[in-house]
Amino acid sequence: MQLKDLSQKINTTIQPVFVSHKIEQDLKLREVKPPVVNQQCLVYHFKCDLCDAGYVGFTRRHLKQHFEEHKNVSSSIGKYFHAEHSLGPKDLN
C-alpha cells in the first residue's frame, strides 16, 4: 500500500522519515558494448581461443543475436566446438 492511500484512509498525513534508492542502482554494472554488436549486415571473423582455427561469416541479423545462435550445436561454430574440443552449447558462454 502507498503512503498516500494510507493517509487518505486514516485521514492523517503520513510522511516518510527516510527514503532510500534501490540497491540495484548501486550494484548494477553496465557493460559498455561496442556499437558493432547492434549492427546488421556484417562480415565477421571468429577466432577460436583454444586453437588457431578461424571462421569468417556473414549475417543480416544483429551481430549479438547471430553470436547467440552460434552457441547452438547445429551452427557451424557449434559443430566445430563439439567435434574439435568436445564442448556443448552450455560451455560456449
C-alpha positions, 0 to 999 in steps of 0.5 A: 500500500502507498503512503498516500492511500494510507493517509487518505484512509486514516485521514492523517498525513503520513510522511516518510522519515527516510527514503532510500534508492534501490540497491540495484542502482548501486550494484548494477554494472553496465557493460559498455558494448561496442556499437558493432554488436547492434549492427546488421549486415556484417562480415565477421571473423571468429577466432577460436581461443583454444586453437588457431582455427578461424571462421569468417561469416556473414549475417543480416541479423544483429551481430549479438543475436547471430553470436547467440545462435552460434552457441547452438550445436547445429551452427557451424561454430557449434559443430566445430566446438563439439567435434574439435574440443568436445564442448556443448552449447552450455560451455560456449558462454 
